[in-house]
Amino acid sequence: MMRFQERAVIGKPVEEVFAFAADPENDPQWSSAVSKARRTSENSLGLGSRYEQVLRFVGRRLEITFEVTGYDPNRTLEIGRFSGPLRTAVGRRTFQSVPVGTRVTFIAEGKSGLFLNLLEPLIAAAGRREFRRGLANLKQILEAER
């Protein structure tokens, strides 16, 4: 079982950061790992919403589906029930108002299913790097907006 997380503080109000960063359809705008994303369910972002994404991670192209399994506006988005090699994973995005803006934390845990789980320490390190890059991009995008 692997678990990793990364944090960043974005100089914007929590409502603004959550509105953009909690929506998986926006992931391709800030995450270099996500090339395509779309909602496949009729309902808007919230508990039970389903999505498809195309990822490029550790040199592999992954087509995944997942569902929003936890949703608390302006606080938490949890995604799970993945298809493919990530089916035992859970991702969490948490948002906390702080005096200088919003603290965003990305957490991933579970078994990757990639390479028979033999390389999970390397996959976790790659995941941390991707989270760091993604959070830096997210911060730049949101703080550049007036």
Secondary structure as the mmCIF struct_conf table of DSSP 4:
data_model
#
loop_
_struct_conf.conf_type_id
_struct_conf.id
_struct_conf.beg_label_comp_id
_struct_conf.beg_label_asym_id
_struct_conf.beg_label_seq_id
_struct_conf.end_label_comp_id
_struct_conf.end_label_asym_id
_struct_conf.end_label_seq_id
STRN STRN1 MET A 2 ILE A 10
BEND BEND1 GLY A 11 LYS A 12
HELX_RH_AL_P HELX_RH_AL_P1 VAL A 14 ALA A 21
TURN_TY1_P TURN_TY1_P1 ALA A 22 ALA A 22
HELX_RH_3T_P HELX_RH_3T_P1 PRO A 24 ASN A 26
HELX_RH_AL_P HELX_RH_AL_P2 ASP A 27 TRP A 30
TURN_TY1_P TURN_TY1_P2 SER A 32 ALA A 33
STRN STRN2 VAL A 34 ARG A 39
BEND BEND2 SER A 41 ASN A 43
BEND BEND3 LEU A 45 GLY A 46
TURN_TY1_P TURN_TY1_P3 LEU A 47 GLY A 48
STRN STRN3 ARG A 50 PHE A 57
TURN_TY1_P TURN_TY1_P4 VAL A 58 GLY A 59
STRN STRN4 ARG A 60 ASP A 72
TURN_TY1_P TURN_TY1_P5 PRO A 73 ARG A 75
STRN STRN5 THR A 76 GLY A 80
HELX_RH_3T_P HELX_RH_3T_P2 GLY A 84 LEU A 86
TURN_TY1_P TURN_TY1_P6 ARG A 87 THR A 88
STRN STRN6 VAL A 90 VAL A 98
TURN_TY1_P TURN_TY1_P7 PRO A 99 VAL A 100
STRN STRN7 GLY A 101 GLY A 110
HELX_RH_3T_P HELX_RH_3T_P3 LEU A 114 ASN A 117
TURN_TY1_P TURN_TY1_P8 LEU A 118 LEU A 119
HELX_RH_AL_P HELX_RH_AL_P3 GLU A 120 ALA A 144
#
